[in-house]
Amino acid sequence: MTTSLNPMGFTFNLDQTDHLLSTTRAVRKRLDLTRPVPRELLIDCVRLAAQAPAGSNLQKWRWMVVDDPDLKMGLADIYRKAYLPYIEMQRNQVEKKGRTDADGIMESADYLATILEKVPALLIPIGLDRLPTNADVQAQTGYYGSLLPAVWSFMLAARSRGLGTAYTTLHLKYEQEAAQLLGLPDTVTQLALIPVAYYTGEDFKVGKRRPAEEITYFNSWKSTL
């Protein structure tokens, strides 16, 4: 077991920590559609997510869990309305580039779109205000930077408890329809739609990524070690 002692004297099991961080995948096909996810377990994940850093230490987020069958069907219909033209565009781009490595991803994305209403719980993280329409880059990055770390913390907490998740945003093309369906005020911002279910099969593997040395620059653009 590899451990690390931080300056405060706490010891972390780096093997477990690194495994969690390197194997939290977007789960679309390996979701258990037959096993309910207890609300108490989702609350546990939110409790951990609420410890994420936020600008000015203001936790301007809320979490809506949708497990009502009719509401899930409504969200799935909205999602599919946005998904169909999106995936068609993606397929056209893949064909033009002659790529052969995207078939698996597209197949899993197709599957999720097909069964979304059957997922035990759909989570919508919500920001308590909205960016002005003319928000500049600093405002946009500051806004989402104060909210999305908590969303990722939720997904990590879910992974550690045997739950699979996937960060999706396609339904936001029809954000107002989703807001009306869920009774959300027009003063808040939906950040994503995250399916949550126990995952099936074996454990997840480390993803294929470029070496860190190739994508880390020091002091100037493309200046690597």
Secondary structure, DSSP 4 states (H G I P E B T S, - for coil): --EEE-TTS-EEEHHHHHHHHHS-PBPSSSB-SSSPPPHHHHHHHHHHHTTS--GGG---EEEEEE--HHHHHHHHHHHHHHHHHHHHHHHHHHHHHT--SSHHHHHHHHHHHHHGGGSSEEEEEEESS---TT--HHHHHHHHHTTHHHHHHHHHHHHHTTEEE--B-GGGGGHHHHHHHHT--TTSEE--BEEEEEB-SSPPPPPP---HHHH---SSTT---
